[in-house]
Every structure is written in structure tokens, then in C-alpha cells.
Amino acid sequence: NLCVDEGHRGLGLAKALVMHAANHILQKGESPRLSVVDWNRPAYRLYQKLGFTDEYTTFLYRKRQD
């Protein structure tokens, strides 16, 4: 998991971290893959800007505890 503290957002840290990890994986000859939850639109947009594309969608269900 990757997150940037609210006080440090907007500085390009998430982009730098994702690209560092992706480049490390690419150097090993593997394909980097990411997952993101639907409600995390800022991360989704970042990944799109960095050139990642949708591969598939998974739905997760859970029973509410009432």
C-alpha cells in the first residue's frame, strides 16, 4: 500500500514513489500492476496520468454487520 500524508500531498511524492517502484519492477523484467479501490479517484487519476490502463474490474462484497 502507498499513501502520502495529507500535509505532504501535492508535492509529487506519490508520483515519484509509484514510478520508482514501477521502474524497479520493469528492471526485473516484470510488468508492474496496481490495484485501486473505486472511491480513491485521486489515485486512479494519478495511475492513468502515469500511463497505467484498466485491465479488469473486481467487485468485492461483504455482509453488513447490523
Backbone as numpy.savetxt, mean C-alpha at the origin, in Angstrom:
# Nx Ny Nz CAx CAy CAz Cx Cy Cz
3.05 -4.12 7.30 2.21 -2.94 7.30 3.09 -1.70 7.30
2.57 -0.67 6.67 3.28 0.59 6.59 2.34 1.70 7.02
2.82 2.57 7.86 2.04 3.75 8.20 3.01 4.89 8.51
2.52 6.09 8.31 3.30 7.29 8.62 2.51 8.07 9.66
3.19 8.50 10.70 2.55 9.27 11.76 1.92 10.52 11.17
0.73 10.84 11.71 0.00 12.01 11.19 0.87 13.26 11.12
1.70 13.47 12.08 2.54 14.65 12.11 3.63 14.69 11.05
3.85 13.57 10.37 4.89 13.49 9.35 4.34 13.20 7.96
3.03 13.26 7.81 2.42 12.99 6.51 2.61 14.18 5.58
2.61 13.90 4.29 2.76 14.96 3.30 4.20 15.30 2.99
5.13 14.55 3.53 6.56 14.82 3.32 7.19 13.85 2.32
6.40 12.93 1.78 6.93 11.96 0.83 7.52 10.72 1.47
7.31 10.55 2.77 7.90 9.41 3.47 7.28 8.08 3.02
5.96 8.04 2.86 5.31 6.80 2.43 5.80 6.41 1.04
5.90 7.38 0.15 6.40 7.11 -1.20 7.81 6.54 -1.13
8.67 7.15 -0.35 10.05 6.69 -0.24 10.12 5.27 0.33
9.32 4.99 1.35 9.33 3.66 1.96 8.81 2.59 1.01
7.71 2.90 0.32 7.14 1.93 -0.62 8.12 1.67 -1.76
8.71 2.72 -2.31 9.65 2.54 -3.42 10.91 1.80 -2.99
11.38 2.07 -1.79 12.55 1.35 -1.28 12.25 -0.15 -1.19
11.10 -0.47 -0.61 10.72 -1.88 -0.48 10.50 -2.52 -1.85
9.81 -1.81 -2.75 9.55 -2.35 -4.08 10.86 -2.59 -4.84
11.77 -1.65 -4.77 13.06 -1.81 -5.46 13.86 -2.97 -4.88
13.81 -3.15 -3.58 14.49 -4.28 -2.93 13.93 -5.60 -3.46
12.62 -5.67 -3.54 11.97 -6.89 -4.04 12.32 -7.12 -5.51
12.31 -6.05 -6.31 12.65 -6.18 -7.73 14.09 -6.64 -7.92
15.01 -6.16 -7.09 16.41 -6.58 -7.19 16.58 -8.06 -6.90
15.66 -8.63 -6.13 15.70 -10.05 -5.85 15.06 -10.87 -6.97
14.57 -10.18 -8.00 13.94 -10.86 -9.14 12.49 -11.22 -8.89
11.89 -10.63 -7.90 10.50 -10.92 -7.58 9.62 -9.73 -7.93
8.33 -9.96 -7.90 7.36 -8.91 -8.24 6.71 -8.38 -6.97
6.85 -7.07 -6.71 6.24 -6.52 -5.51 4.72 -6.49 -5.63
4.04 -6.84 -4.55 2.58 -6.80 -4.50 2.16 -6.12 -3.22
1.09 -5.38 -3.33 0.57 -4.64 -2.18 -0.87 -5.04 -1.95
-1.32 -4.83 -0.74 -2.75 -4.96 -0.46 -3.17 -3.73 0.33
-4.39 -3.31 0.11 -4.90 -2.12 0.78 -6.40 -2.32 1.02
-6.86 -1.87 2.17 -8.29 -1.96 2.47 -9.03 -0.84 1.75
-10.28 -1.09 1.42 -11.08 -0.17 0.63 -11.17 1.22 1.21
-11.25 1.32 2.53 -11.43 2.64 3.14 -10.15 3.47 3.17
-9.01 2.89 2.83 -7.74 3.62 2.87 -7.45 4.21 1.48
-8.28 5.17 1.09 -8.15 5.77 -0.24 -6.82 6.51 -0.44
-6.27 7.19 0.57 -4.97 7.84 0.34 -3.88 6.84 -0.06
-3.85 5.69 0.59 -2.84 4.68 0.24 -3.11 4.14 -1.16
-4.38 3.89 -1.47 -4.74 3.38 -2.80 -4.28 4.35 -3.88
-4.52 5.65 -3.68 -4.09 6.64 -4.67 -2.57 6.70 -4.77
-1.88 6.59 -3.65 -0.41 6.58 -3.68 0.09 5.42 -4.52
-0.44 4.23 -4.28 0.00 3.06 -5.02 -0.26 3.22 -6.51
-1.38 3.81 -6.87 -1.66 4.06 -8.28 -0.65 5.04 -8.87
-0.35 6.12 -8.14 0.63 7.10 -8.61 2.01 6.47 -8.82
2.33 5.46 -8.02 3.63 4.80 -8.12 3.65 3.72 -9.20
2.53 3.55 -9.90 2.50 2.62 -11.02 1.92 1.26 -10.73
1.47 1.03 -9.51 0.84 -0.25 -9.19 -0.57 -0.25 -9.77
-1.02 -1.40 -10.23 -2.36 -1.54 -10.80 -3.14 -2.61 -10.05
-4.45 -2.53 -10.16 -5.31 -3.52 -9.51 -5.10 -4.89 -10.16
-4.94 -5.88 -9.33 -4.81 -7.25 -9.82 -6.10 -8.02 -9.53
-6.59 -7.89 -8.34 -7.86 -8.51 -7.99 -8.39 -7.89 -6.70
-9.66 -8.15 -6.43 -10.31 -7.65 -5.22 -10.73 -8.83 -4.38
-10.48 -8.74 -3.11 -10.90 -9.77 -2.15 -11.87 -9.13 -1.17
-12.93 -9.83 -0.89 -13.90 -9.37 0.09 -13.73 -10.18 1.36
-13.66 -9.51 2.47 -13.56 -10.17 3.76 -14.84 -9.91 4.54
-15.39 -10.94 5.09 -16.63 -10.82 5.85 -16.40 -11.27 7.28
-17.10 -10.67 8.19 -17.04 -11.11 9.58 -18.42 -10.91 10.19
-18.73 -11.72 11.13 -20.01 -11.61 11.83 -19.87 -10.58 12.93
-20.82 -9.67 12.97 -20.81 -8.64 14.01 -21.08 -9.29 15.36
-20.44 -8.76 16.37 -20.64 -9.22 17.73 -21.62 -8.28 18.41
-22.89 -8.63 18.39 -23.92 -7.77 19.04 -24.21 -8.22 20.43
